[in-house]
Every structure is written in C-alpha cells, then in structure tokens.
Amino acid sequence: MRRIYYLDLIRVFLTMLVFYHHSAIAFGASGGWYYVSGEATSGLTQGLLSASMAVDQSYFMSLFFFISAYFLPASFDRKGIRGFFWDRLNRLGIPLLLFYFVLDSLLVYWIWGVWGDPAFGPMWFVFTLLVFESAYVAYRHFCGRRWAIKCEGFTWVEAVVFILLMGITAFLIRLRIPVGTSVLGLQLGYYPLYVAMYFLGIVAYRNQWLERLRMREAYCWLAIVLLWGIPSLLYMVATNVDRMGDFSGGWNRNALFYAMWEPVMCVGLCYSLLALGKNYFNVPSPFIRSLSLNSYSFYIIHPFVVVGCVFAAEIFPVPPLVRLALVCIIGIPLCFIVAIGFRKLLGSVHVRI
C-alpha cells in the first residue's frame, strides 16, 4: 500500500491534541481526568476552555477511528485472519492489559496515595478498537467481501443524511445515557460517531475516497465550522450558563442542539483536515514519520506526563492559563521523548506498539 504521508502528520496532530485536551481538563475545562489542579480556571476562561473541549470532542477521536479503520482492510488482506489476530493481540491487547491492571493503579496511587480499582482510563480507545476490529474479523471470516459497499465518494447529500442519522441517534441514546455517564468506563453517548466513522474508514479505503478529496468542498466545510459551528456553540453556551447540564442529554433543545451540532463539526473538520493534508502536506518527512511511529506509545504514557507536568506547573505563581501553556509547551516534547524509550522497552520484551 502506497504510504499516505499526510496521515502521519494528522495522527501526530491528534495525539498532541489529546495531550492538550487532558491538560485543559486538569486546569478546569469540562470533562473527567485523574487530577484537577487546585487553582483551576474560572469564569469566562473556564467557559472558553470548555468550549474548546467540545470542539475537540466533536471530531478528534472520531478521526482517530477513521484513520485506524482506513488501514484495516489492507492489513487484514496482507496477514490473513490468524496473523492479523495475533498482531492485534500483541499490539493492542497486551498494552491494554498492562495499563488496566498496572499503570492505571500506579497513576492513581501517585496522585492520591491509595490503590484504585483497575480502569481503562484513556485506554478506552484501545479497548474499543479491539472490539471494532474483532467485529471486522468476524465479518471477513463469515462474509468475505460479499457485502462490500460501492460508493464513489462522500457527497453533500450523503453528508446531510449522515449528520441527521448521527444527531438523532446520539440524542436518543443520551436520553438514557447522558454525556458524562460512564458505562464500563465507556462514554456511550459519543459512540454513534465512533462507530460510524470507523465504518466510513473501511468504506473510504475500498472506494479510494481519499483520492477524491477536493479543496472546494474542504473550504466550504471549513467555512461552516468557522462561521456557524463555533459561533453557534459560543452563543448557546453564553445564553444557557445556568442550564449547562441540559447539553449532556434529555428531552430539551440544548441536548438536541449539541447532538446535531457534533456531527456537523465532525464531518466539517475531518474533511477539511484530510483535504488540506492531501493537498499541502503529502510529502515525506523523517521527523514526522518518527513522531507518528511513537504516537501510540505517547498515547499510553501521556497521563503520567500530563499529571507530572501539572504538579510541576503548580509550583509557579502564575495564572492557571499560563500554567496550561507551560504544561503543553514542555510536556508534549517530553512525552514524545519518554514515548520513544517506552516503545523501545516494550520492544525488548517483544511487545509491539
């Protein structure tokens, strides 16, 4: 399979965004995290940080799933069922078990001085990926390619249908499982987009969608994001500061807005990033390639680096927003350095990540 260089860059960008996302939560933005600083943001700053979390959440993990799925069929075709299964068990299963039973508890003990119960933490993504890939293996084993979907591209009509289906599904799910409610460590209120984007990644590979990305559509989607998506979110947040819980789910207009807003942002930002990458950044870069190869180990160990950097930043008598900037500026390069060593360590015991 011909290497698509810009996907390396997007993967690195999304990985750094995960670091920022969890660092921002540690300084008061909405969301759950291991440790929140005692001197967190408040007021308008906290609201803007929380809004940035909503923008991130609308697309970054969904795009991770899309990219993972895009490379799935070729990997399966090359390795076969047995080879693919053992590769995923080694690459995903062992690190998942290591984090669930060891690293998560160590992190909780470091922060709070007590041993916590085993938990997925941010490795929920790896667990979900294992479930999705197991479903794909079962499909290929029993159905082969007989149900392969032929689709020339992702047109505006298909995009509107996708947005409506995702928004309505998310709204209905959140009537029973609001955003912020965890089921076995999983935020099921976000899963409609995860499942759909993973599915679209497979379809995109089989139908060469990435070859058909066009900048005209990308600029249109980017305009929708910038001129409607972000302003509408800020307006809804500013006019509903006393009803923020409504956005999480329930039979109300705020929950409906949020459920419909997310897939618009997801499609707009994912299409824009992929098209911009294809047209302007599809060039080989040994540096980006190296960072991309270590992005998975970065993801595994980043909770320790985030927490450690937040602890260190609390020493400085500066505002929380400055501390957040310091954590990201220092922590992201540090996390890549540690990730390289972590990857080599696991490689020495024949665990590939």
C-alpha positions as YAML, in Angstrom:
chain: A
units: angstrom
residues:
- id: 1
  name: MET
  ca: [0.00, 0.00, 0.00]
- id: 2
  name: ARG
  ca: [1.41, 3.40, -1.02]
- id: 3
  name: ARG
  ca: [2.24, 5.50, 2.03]
- id: 4
  name: ILE
  ca: [-0.01, 8.48, 2.63]
- id: 5
  name: TYR
  ca: [2.37, 10.91, 4.30]
- id: 6
  name: TYR
  ca: [-0.18, 13.45, 5.48]
- id: 7
  name: LEU
  ca: [-1.95, 10.84, 7.61]
- id: 8
  name: ASP
  ca: [1.25, 10.62, 9.67]
- id: 9
  name: LEU
  ca: [1.03, 14.37, 10.25]
- id: 10
  name: ILE
  ca: [-2.66, 14.21, 11.17]
- id: 11
  name: ARG
  ca: [-2.00, 11.34, 13.56]
- id: 12
  name: VAL
  ca: [0.72, 13.37, 15.29]
- id: 13
  name: PHE
  ca: [-1.56, 16.43, 15.47]
- id: 14
  name: LEU
  ca: [-4.39, 14.39, 17.00]
- id: 15
  name: THR
  ca: [-2.00, 12.83, 19.51]
- id: 16
  name: MET
  ca: [-0.82, 16.25, 20.66]
- id: 17
  name: LEU
  ca: [-4.45, 17.35, 20.82]
- id: 18
  name: VAL
  ca: [-5.16, 14.51, 23.24]
- id: 19
  name: PHE
  ca: [-2.39, 15.86, 25.48]
- id: 20
  name: TYR
  ca: [-3.83, 19.38, 25.32]
- id: 21
  name: HIS
  ca: [-7.35, 18.08, 25.91]
- id: 22
  name: HIS
  ca: [-6.49, 16.32, 29.14]
- id: 23
  name: SER
  ca: [-4.20, 19.14, 30.29]
- id: 24
  name: ALA
  ca: [-7.03, 21.65, 29.82]
- id: 25
  name: ILE
  ca: [-9.37, 19.48, 31.89]
- id: 26
  name: ALA
  ca: [-6.69, 19.42, 34.61]
- id: 27
  name: PHE
  ca: [-6.99, 23.22, 34.73]
- id: 28
  name: GLY
  ca: [-10.76, 23.45, 34.91]
- id: 29
  name: ALA
  ca: [-12.21, 22.68, 31.48]
- id: 30
  name: SER
  ca: [-15.24, 20.40, 31.37]
- id: 31
  name: GLY
  ca: [-14.55, 16.67, 31.36]
- id: 32
  name: GLY
  ca: [-13.16, 13.96, 33.57]
- id: 33
  name: TRP
  ca: [-9.50, 13.44, 34.39]
- id: 34
  name: TYR
  ca: [-7.27, 11.86, 37.04]
- id: 35
  name: TYR
  ca: [-6.27, 15.13, 38.68]
- id: 36
  name: VAL
  ca: [-7.66, 18.69, 38.55]
- id: 37
  name: SER
  ca: [-5.43, 21.46, 39.84]
- id: 38
  name: GLY
  ca: [-6.48, 23.24, 43.00]
- id: 39
  name: GLU
  ca: [-6.00, 26.54, 41.16]
- id: 40
  name: ALA
  ca: [-8.07, 25.97, 38.04]
- id: 41
  name: THR
  ca: [-9.55, 28.44, 35.62]
- id: 42
  name: SER
  ca: [-12.92, 30.04, 36.28]
- id: 43
  name: GLY
  ca: [-15.46, 32.33, 34.68]
- id: 44
  name: LEU
  ca: [-15.03, 33.24, 31.03]
- id: 45
  name: THR
  ca: [-11.65, 31.50, 30.71]
- id: 46
  name: GLN
  ca: [-13.12, 28.25, 32.00]
- id: 47
  name: GLY
  ca: [-16.06, 28.61, 29.64]
- id: 48
  name: LEU
  ca: [-13.81, 29.13, 26.61]
- id: 49
  name: LEU
  ca: [-11.65, 26.16, 27.59]
- id: 50
  name: SER
  ca: [-14.75, 24.03, 27.93]
- id: 51
  name: ALA
  ca: [-15.94, 25.19, 24.52]
- id: 52
  name: SER
  ca: [-12.60, 24.11, 23.04]
- id: 53
  name: MET
  ca: [-13.13, 20.71, 24.67]
- id: 54
  name: ALA
  ca: [-16.47, 20.42, 22.88]
- id: 55
  name: VAL
  ca: [-14.84, 21.25, 19.54]
- id: 56
  name: ASP
  ca: [-12.10, 18.68, 20.17]
- id: 57
  name: GLN
  ca: [-14.58, 16.04, 21.24]
- id: 58
  name: SER
  ca: [-16.68, 16.55, 18.14]
- id: 59
  name: TYR
  ca: [-14.02, 15.13, 15.84]
- id: 60
  name: PHE
  ca: [-10.61, 14.14, 17.19]
- id: 61
  name: MET
  ca: [-11.36, 10.64, 18.47]
- id: 62
  name: SER
  ca: [-13.71, 10.00, 15.56]
- id: 63
  name: LEU
  ca: [-10.89, 10.86, 13.15]
- id: 64
  name: PHE
  ca: [-8.59, 8.51, 15.06]
- id: 65
  name: PHE
  ca: [-11.13, 5.73, 14.47]
- id: 66
  name: PHE
  ca: [-11.47, 6.67, 10.79]
- id: 67
  name: ILE
  ca: [-7.70, 6.53, 10.20]
- id: 68
  name: SER
  ca: [-7.36, 3.25, 12.11]
- id: 69
  name: ALA
  ca: [-10.14, 1.69, 10.02]
- id: 70
  name: TYR
  ca: [-8.70, 3.04, 6.77]
- id: 71
  name: PHE
  ca: [-5.59, 0.88, 7.17]
- id: 72
  name: LEU
  ca: [-7.52, -2.12, 8.47]
- id: 73
  name: PRO
  ca: [-8.54, -3.91, 5.22]
- id: 74
  name: ALA
  ca: [-5.03, -3.80, 3.73]
- id: 75
  name: SER
  ca: [-3.52, -5.13, 6.95]
- id: 76
  name: PHE
  ca: [-6.07, -7.93, 7.11]
- id: 77
  name: ASP
  ca: [-5.61, -8.82, 3.43]
- id: 78
  name: ARG
  ca: [-1.86, -8.99, 3.89]
- id: 79
  name: LYS
  ca: [-1.76, -11.00, 7.14]
- id: 80
  name: GLY
  ca: [-4.85, -13.19, 6.99]
- id: 81
  name: ILE
  ca: [-7.12, -13.95, 9.93]
- id: 82
  name: ARG
  ca: [-4.58, -15.71, 12.15]
- id: 83
  name: GLY
  ca: [-1.73, -13.29, 11.53]
- id: 84
  name: PHE
  ca: [-3.99, -10.26, 11.94]
- id: 85
  name: PHE
  ca: [-5.49, -11.61, 15.17]
- id: 86
  name: TRP
  ca: [-2.12, -12.25, 16.82]
- id: 87
  name: ASP
  ca: [-0.76, -8.93, 15.64]
- id: 88
  name: ARG
  ca: [-3.68, -7.06, 17.23]
- id: 89
  name: LEU
  ca: [-3.47, -9.10, 20.41]
- id: 90
  name: ASN
  ca: [0.19, -8.17, 20.69]
- id: 91
  name: ARG
  ca: [-0.14, -4.55, 19.63]
- id: 92
  name: LEU
  ca: [-3.41, -3.67, 21.38]
- id: 93
  name: GLY
  ca: [-4.29, -6.40, 23.86]
- id: 94
  name: ILE
  ca: [-1.08, -6.60, 25.88]
- id: 95
  name: PRO
  ca: [-0.65, -2.81, 26.34]
- id: 96
  name: LEU
  ca: [-4.35, -2.60, 27.25]
- id: 97
  name: LEU
  ca: [-3.95, -5.24, 29.97]
- id: 98
  name: LEU
  ca: [-0.74, -3.58, 31.19]
- id: 99
  name: PHE
  ca: [-2.47, -0.24, 31.57]
- id: 100
  name: TYR
  ca: [-5.70, -1.67, 33.03]
- id: 101
  name: PHE
  ca: [-4.09, -3.78, 35.74]
- id: 102
  name: VAL
  ca: [-0.84, -1.91, 36.45]
- id: 103
  name: LEU
  ca: [-0.33, 1.58, 35.05]
- id: 104
  name: ASP
  ca: [-3.75, 3.00, 35.93]
- id: 105
  name: SER
  ca: [-3.44, 1.90, 39.56]
- id: 106
  name: LEU
  ca: [0.11, 3.25, 39.77]
- id: 107
  name: LEU
  ca: [-1.06, 6.62, 38.48]
- id: 108
  name: VAL
  ca: [-3.91, 6.80, 40.98]
- id: 109
  name: TYR
  ca: [-1.53, 5.85, 43.79]
- id: 110
  name: TRP
  ca: [0.96, 8.52, 42.71]
- id: 111
  name: ILE
  ca: [-1.73, 11.19, 42.81]
- id: 112
  name: TRP
  ca: [-3.84, 10.18, 45.79]
- id: 113
  name: GLY
  ca: [-1.72, 7.74, 47.79]
- id: 114
  name: VAL
  ca: [-4.26, 4.92, 47.52]
- id: 115
  name: TRP
  ca: [-4.61, 2.00, 45.13]
- id: 116
  name: GLY
  ca: [-7.54, 2.47, 42.79]
- id: 117
  name: ASP
  ca: [-9.63, -0.19, 41.13]
- id: 118
  name: PRO
  ca: [-8.45, -1.28, 37.65]
- id: 119
  name: ALA
  ca: [-9.76, 1.04, 34.95]
- id: 120
  name: PHE
  ca: [-9.30, 1.70, 31.25]
- id: 121
  name: GLY
  ca: [-8.58, 5.42, 31.66]
- id: 122
  name: PRO
  ca: [-7.72, 6.84, 28.22]
- id: 123
  name: MET
  ca: [-7.14, 3.29, 27.00]
- id: 124
  name: TRP
  ca: [-10.88, 3.03, 26.44]
- id: 125
  name: PHE
  ca: [-9.92, 3.89, 22.87]
- id: 126
  name: VAL
  ca: [-7.74, 0.79, 22.56]
- id: 127
  name: PHE
  ca: [-10.43, -1.40, 24.12]
- id: 128
  name: THR
  ca: [-13.00, -0.03, 21.67]
- id: 129
  name: LEU
  ca: [-10.60, -0.51, 18.77]
- id: 130
  name: LEU
  ca: [-10.18, -4.15, 19.76]
- id: 131
  name: VAL
  ca: [-13.96, -4.60, 19.80]
- id: 132
  name: PHE
  ca: [-14.33, -2.95, 16.38]
- id: 133
  name: GLU
  ca: [-11.51, -4.95, 14.85]
- id: 134
  name: SER
  ca: [-12.86, -8.19, 16.30]
- id: 135
  name: ALA
  ca: [-16.18, -7.40, 14.64]
- id: 136
  name: TYR
  ca: [-14.35, -6.83, 11.34]
- id: 137
  name: VAL
  ca: [-12.51, -10.15, 11.66]
- id: 138
  name: ALA
  ca: [-15.81, -11.93, 12.27]
- id: 139
  name: TYR
  ca: [-17.36, -10.19, 9.24]
- id: 140
  name: ARG
  ca: [-14.47, -11.15, 6.96]
- id: 141
  name: HIS
  ca: [-14.46, -14.71, 8.23]
- id: 142
  name: PHE
  ca: [-18.16, -15.31, 7.66]
- id: 143
  name: CYS
  ca: [-18.96, -12.93, 4.82]
- id: 144
  name: GLY
  ca: [-15.73, -12.24, 2.98]
- id: 145
  name: ARG
  ca: [-16.21, -9.25, 0.69]
- id: 146
  name: ARG
  ca: [-19.68, -10.19, -0.50]
- id: 147
  name: TRP
  ca: [-21.22, -7.18, 1.22]
- id: 148
  name: ALA
  ca: [-18.58, -4.67, 0.16]
- id: 149
  name: ILE
  ca: [-20.19, -1.25, -0.25]
- id: 150
  name: LYS
  ca: [-19.56, 0.56, -3.52]
- id: 151
  name: CYS
  ca: [-19.69, 4.32, -3.11]
- id: 152
  name: GLU
  ca: [-17.94, 6.85, -5.32]
- id: 153
  name: GLY
  ca: [-17.49, 9.44, -2.61]
- id: 154
  name: PHE
  ca: [-18.97, 11.37, 0.28]
- id: 155
  name: THR
  ca: [-21.36, 13.81, -1.43]
- id: 156
  name: TRP
  ca: [-23.27, 16.68, 0.17]
- id: 157
  name: VAL
  ca: [-26.47, 14.64, 0.14]
- id: 158
  name: GLU
  ca: [-24.76, 11.74, 1.88]
- id: 159
  name: ALA
  ca: [-23.21, 14.15, 4.35]
- id: 160
  name: VAL
  ca: [-26.60, 15.62, 5.29]
- id: 161
  name: VAL
  ca: [-28.09, 12.14, 5.72]
- id: 162
  name: PHE
  ca: [-25.10, 11.10, 7.83]
- id: 163
  name: ILE
  ca: [-25.40, 14.20, 10.04]
- id: 164
  name: LEU
  ca: [-29.12, 13.69, 10.59]
- id: 165
  name: LEU
  ca: [-28.73, 10.00, 11.42]
- id: 166
  name: MET
  ca: [-25.83, 10.61, 13.81]
- id: 167
  name: GLY
  ca: [-27.52, 13.53, 15.52]
- id: 168
  name: ILE
  ca: [-30.84, 11.77, 16.04]
- id: 169
  name: THR
  ca: [-29.14, 8.58, 17.24]
- id: 170
  name: ALA
  ca: [-26.94, 10.45, 19.71]
- id: 171
  name: PHE
  ca: [-29.92, 12.45, 21.00]
- id: 172
  name: LEU
  ca: [-31.94, 9.27, 21.61]
- id: 173
  name: ILE
  ca: [-29.07, 7.45, 23.30]
- id: 174
  name: ARG
  ca: [-28.40, 10.42, 25.57]
- id: 175
  name: LEU
  ca: [-31.98, 10.32, 26.80]
- id: 176
  name: ARG
  ca: [-30.92, 7.23, 28.77]
- id: 177
  name: ILE
  ca: [-27.14, 7.63, 28.91]
- id: 178
  name: PRO
  ca: [-26.23, 11.33, 29.09]
- id: 179
  name: VAL
  ca: [-22.78, 12.62, 28.20]
- id: 180
  name: GLY
  ca: [-20.56, 12.21, 31.24]
- id: 181
  name: THR
  ca: [-22.19, 8.94, 32.26]
- id: 182
  name: SER
  ca: [-19.72, 6.08, 32.06]
- id: 183
  name: VAL
  ca: [-20.75, 2.51, 31.32]
- id: 184
  name: LEU
  ca: [-17.86, 0.11, 31.97]
- id: 185
  name: GLY
  ca: [-15.50, 3.04, 31.51]
- id: 186
  name: LEU
  ca: [-17.04, 4.00, 28.16]
- id: 187
  name: GLN
  ca: [-18.87, 7.22, 27.27]
- id: 188
  name: LEU
  ca: [-21.57, 5.60, 25.17]
- id: 189
  name: GLY
  ca: [-23.19, 8.95, 24.43]
- id: 190
  name: TYR
  ca: [-20.36, 9.64, 21.98]
- id: 191
  name: TYR
  ca: [-20.30, 6.22, 20.34]
- id: 192
  name: PRO
  ca: [-22.62, 6.77, 17.37]
- id: 193
  name: LEU
  ca: [-19.95, 8.88, 15.69]
- id: 194
  name: TYR
  ca: [-17.16, 6.49, 16.69]
- id: 195
  name: VAL
  ca: [-18.92, 3.51, 15.17]
- id: 196
  name: ALA
  ca: [-19.95, 5.40, 12.04]
- id: 197
  name: MET
  ca: [-16.53, 6.95, 11.42]
- id: 198
  name: TYR
  ca: [-14.85, 3.57, 11.84]
- id: 199
  name: PHE
  ca: [-17.25, 2.10, 9.31]
- id: 200
  name: LEU
  ca: [-16.63, 5.01, 6.93]
- id: 201
  name: GLY
  ca: [-12.89, 4.46, 7.22]
- id: 202
  name: ILE
  ca: [-13.29, 0.96, 5.79]
- id: 203
  name: VAL
  ca: [-15.61, 2.19, 3.05]
- id: 204
  name: ALA
  ca: [-13.19, 5.02, 2.26]
- id: 205
  name: TYR
  ca: [-10.33, 2.57, 1.75]
- id: 206
  name: ARG
  ca: [-12.31, 0.23, -0.50]
- id: 207
  name: ASN
  ca: [-13.56, 3.12, -2.65]
- id: 208
  name: GLN
  ca: [-10.44, 5.33, -2.65]
- id: 209
  name: TRP
  ca: [-12.22, 8.26, -1.04]
- id: 210
  name: LEU
  ca: [-9.01, 9.97, -0.02]
- id: 211
  name: GLU
  ca: [-8.01, 10.22, -3.66]
- id: 212
  name: ARG
  ca: [-11.24, 12.13, -4.35]
- id: 213
  name: LEU
  ca: [-10.93, 14.79, -1.66]
- id: 214
  name: ARG
  ca: [-11.40, 18.25, -3.16]
- id: 215
  name: MET
  ca: [-10.34, 21.59, -1.76]
- id: 216
  name: ARG
  ca: [-13.53, 23.33, -2.89]
- id: 217
  name: GLU
  ca: [-15.60, 21.12, -0.57]
- id: 218
  name: ALA
  ca: [-12.97, 21.45, 2.15]
- id: 219
  name: TYR
  ca: [-13.18, 25.24, 2.11]
- id: 220
  name: CYS
  ca: [-16.99, 25.03, 2.24]
- id: 221
  name: TRP
  ca: [-16.86, 22.75, 5.26]
- id: 222
  name: LEU
  ca: [-14.25, 24.94, 6.92]
- id: 223
  name: ALA
  ca: [-16.50, 27.95, 6.40]
- id: 224
  name: ILE
  ca: [-19.40, 26.10, 8.01]
- id: 225
  name: VAL
  ca: [-17.23, 25.26, 11.01]
- id: 226
  name: LEU
  ca: [-15.85, 28.78, 11.44]
- id: 227
  name: LEU
  ca: [-18.92, 30.82, 10.56]
- id: 228
  name: TRP
  ca: [-21.64, 28.64, 12.11]
- id: 229
  name: GLY
  ca: [-20.20, 25.79, 14.19]
- id: 230
  name: ILE
  ca: [-18.00, 27.67, 16.65]
- id: 231
  name: PRO
  ca: [-20.14, 30.85, 16.90]
- id: 232
  name: SER
  ca: [-23.32, 28.84, 17.47]
- id: 233
  name: LEU
  ca: [-21.66, 26.85, 20.25]
- id: 234
  name: LEU
  ca: [-20.42, 30.01, 21.96]
- id: 235
  name: TYR
  ca: [-23.85, 31.60, 21.66]
- id: 236
  name: MET
  ca: [-25.64, 28.56, 23.09]
- id: 237
  name: VAL
  ca: [-23.19, 28.32, 25.98]
- id: 238
  name: ALA
  ca: [-23.35, 32.06, 26.73]
- id: 239
  name: THR
  ca: [-27.16, 32.10, 26.73]
- id: 240
  name: ASN
  ca: [-27.55, 28.94, 28.78]
- id: 241
  name: VAL
  ca: [-24.93, 29.30, 31.50]
- id: 242
  name: ASP
  ca: [-27.49, 28.30, 34.13]
- id: 243
  name: ARG
  ca: [-28.56, 25.18, 32.22]
- id: 244
  name: MET
  ca: [-25.24, 23.67, 31.14]
- id: 245
  name: GLY
  ca: [-26.31, 20.23, 32.31]
- id: 246
  name: ASP
  ca: [-29.02, 20.19, 29.67]
- id: 247
  name: PHE
  ca: [-26.44, 19.78, 26.90]
- id: 248
  name: SER
  ca: [-25.47, 16.35, 28.25]
- id: 249
  name: GLY
  ca: [-28.81, 14.80, 27.38]
- id: 250
  name: GLY
  ca: [-32.52, 14.80, 27.94]
- id: 251
  name: TRP
  ca: [-35.67, 15.96, 26.21]
- id: 252
  name: ASN
  ca: [-34.66, 19.60, 25.74]
- id: 253
  name: ARG
  ca: [-33.45, 21.92, 22.97]
- id: 254
  name: ASN
  ca: [-29.89, 22.19, 24.32]
- id: 255
  name: ALA
  ca: [-29.38, 18.43, 24.17]
- id: 256
  name: LEU
  ca: [-30.86, 18.34, 20.67]
- id: 257
  name: PHE
  ca: [-28.63, 21.21, 19.54]
- id: 258
  name: TYR
  ca: [-25.50, 19.53, 20.90]
- id: 259
  name: ALA
  ca: [-26.38, 16.16, 19.40]
- id: 260
  name: MET
  ca: [-26.94, 17.70, 15.95]
- id: 261
  name: TRP
  ca: [-24.02, 20.13, 16.23]
- id: 262
  name: GLU
  ca: [-21.43, 17.42, 16.83]
- id: 263
  name: PRO
  ca: [-21.75, 15.52, 13.52]
- id: 264
  name: VAL
  ca: [-21.68, 18.79, 11.57]
- id: 265
  name: MET
  ca: [-18.38, 19.67, 13.24]
- id: 266
  name: CYS
  ca: [-17.11, 16.11, 12.83]
- id: 267
  name: VAL
  ca: [-17.74, 15.99, 9.09]
- id: 268
  name: GLY
  ca: [-16.53, 19.55, 8.55]
- id: 269
  name: LEU
  ca: [-13.30, 19.27, 10.49]
- id: 270
  name: CYS
  ca: [-12.42, 15.74, 9.39]
- id: 271
  name: TYR
  ca: [-12.99, 16.51, 5.70]
- id: 272
  name: SER
  ca: [-11.07, 19.79, 5.97]
- id: 273
  name: LEU
  ca: [-8.08, 18.25, 7.74]
- id: 274
  name: LEU
  ca: [-7.86, 15.34, 5.33]
- id: 275
  name: ALA
  ca: [-8.20, 17.53, 2.24]
- id: 276
  name: LEU
  ca: [-5.71, 20.14, 3.49]
- id: 277
  name: GLY
  ca: [-3.27, 17.40, 4.38]
- id: 278
  name: LYS
  ca: [-3.61, 15.74, 0.99]
- id: 279
  name: ASN
  ca: [-3.12, 18.94, -0.96]
- id: 280
  name: TYR
  ca: [-0.45, 20.74, 1.09]
- id: 281
  name: PHE
  ca: [1.35, 18.28, 3.37]
- id: 282
  name: ASN
  ca: [1.61, 14.99, 1.49]
- id: 283
  name: VAL
  ca: [5.41, 14.98, 1.45]
- id: 284
  name: PRO
  ca: [7.81, 12.59, 3.18]
- id: 285
  name: SER
  ca: [9.30, 13.80, 6.46]
- id: 286
  name: PRO
  ca: [11.54, 11.51, 8.52]
- id: 287
  name: PHE
  ca: [10.83, 13.64, 11.60]
- id: 288
  name: ILE
  ca: [7.03, 13.42, 11.29]
- id: 289
  name: ARG
  ca: [7.33, 9.73, 10.43]
- id: 290
  name: SER
  ca: [9.31, 9.14, 13.63]
- id: 291
  name: LEU
  ca: [6.76, 11.02, 15.73]
- id: 292
  name: SER
  ca: [3.93, 9.08, 14.09]
- id: 293
  name: LEU
  ca: [5.58, 5.75, 14.84]
- id: 294
  name: ASN
  ca: [5.79, 6.73, 18.50]
- id: 295
  name: SER
  ca: [2.31, 8.27, 18.75]
- id: 296
  name: TYR
  ca: [0.76, 5.10, 20.17]
- id: 297
  name: SER
  ca: [3.32, 4.81, 22.97]
- id: 298
  name: PHE
  ca: [2.81, 8.57, 23.52]
- id: 299
  name: TYR
  ca: [-0.90, 7.90, 23.98]
- id: 300
  name: ILE
  ca: [-0.25, 5.11, 26.50]
- id: 301
  name: ILE
  ca: [2.09, 7.06, 28.77]
- id: 302
  name: HIS
  ca: [0.74, 10.60, 28.34]
- id: 303
  name: PRO
  ca: [-1.42, 10.51, 31.53]
- id: 304
  name: PHE
  ca: [1.75, 10.24, 33.64]
- id: 305
  name: VAL
  ca: [3.42, 13.11, 31.80]
- id: 306
  name: VAL
  ca: [0.31, 15.31, 31.99]
- id: 307
  name: VAL
  ca: [-0.08, 14.75, 35.72]
- id: 308
  name: GLY
  ca: [3.64, 15.23, 36.39]
- id: 309
  name: CYS
  ca: [3.75, 18.47, 34.39]
- id: 310
  name: VAL
  ca: [0.62, 19.78, 36.14]
- id: 311
  name: PHE
  ca: [2.24, 19.05, 39.51]
- id: 312
  name: ALA
  ca: [5.38, 20.91, 38.41]
- id: 313
  name: ALA
  ca: [3.42, 23.85, 36.98]
- id: 314
  name: GLU
  ca: [1.62, 24.36, 40.29]
- id: 315
  name: ILE
  ca: [4.92, 25.49, 41.79]
- id: 316
  name: PHE
  ca: [4.98, 28.66, 39.67]
- id: 317
  name: PRO
  ca: [2.97, 31.68, 40.91]
- id: 318
  name: VAL
  ca: [1.30, 32.33, 37.57]
- id: 319
  name: PRO
  ca: [-2.35, 32.20, 36.37]
- id: 320
  name: PRO
  ca: [-3.81, 28.77, 35.51]
- id: 321
  name: LEU
  ca: [-3.94, 29.56, 31.79]
- id: 322
  name: VAL
  ca: [-0.19, 30.27, 31.78]
- id: 323
  name: ARG
  ca: [0.37, 27.00, 33.62]
- id: 324
  name: LEU
  ca: [-1.64, 25.19, 30.96]
- id: 325
  name: ALA
  ca: [0.53, 26.74, 28.25]
- id: 326
  name: LEU
  ca: [3.69, 25.68, 30.11]
- id: 327
  name: VAL
  ca: [2.39, 22.15, 30.55]
- id: 328
  name: CYS
  ca: [1.74, 21.80, 26.81]
- id: 329
  name: ILE
  ca: [4.95, 23.51, 25.64]
- id: 330
  name: ILE
  ca: [7.14, 21.40, 27.91]
- id: 331
  name: GLY
  ca: [5.01, 18.28, 28.26]
- id: 332
  name: ILE
  ca: [4.36, 17.40, 24.62]
- id: 333
  name: PRO
  ca: [8.04, 17.18, 23.56]
- id: 334
  name: LEU
  ca: [8.86, 15.45, 26.86]
- id: 335
  name: CYS
  ca: [6.10, 12.92, 26.27]
- id: 336
  name: PHE
  ca: [7.48, 12.05, 22.83]
- id: 337
  name: ILE
  ca: [10.95, 11.57, 24.32]
- id: 338
  name: VAL
  ca: [9.57, 9.28, 27.05]
- id: 339
  name: ALA
  ca: [7.38, 7.51, 24.48]
- id: 340
  name: ILE
  ca: [10.41, 6.60, 22.37]
- id: 341
  name: GLY
  ca: [12.05, 4.99, 25.41]
- id: 342
  name: PHE
  ca: [8.82, 3.27, 26.41]
- id: 343
  name: ARG
  ca: [8.42, 1.83, 22.91]
- id: 344
  name: LYS
  ca: [11.98, 0.52, 22.92]
- id: 345
  name: LEU
  ca: [11.41, -1.03, 26.35]
- id: 346
  name: LEU
  ca: [8.31, -2.90, 25.21]
- id: 347
  name: GLY
  ca: [10.12, -3.88, 22.03]
- id: 348
  name: SER
  ca: [12.85, -5.51, 24.10]
- id: 349
  name: VAL
  ca: [10.23, -7.85, 25.60]
- id: 350
  name: HIS
  ca: [8.65, -8.44, 22.15]
- id: 351
  name: VAL
  ca: [5.55, -6.32, 22.67]
- id: 352
  name: ARG
  ca: [4.98, -4.24, 19.54]
- id: 353
  name: ILE
  ca: [3.19, -0.89, 19.75]
...
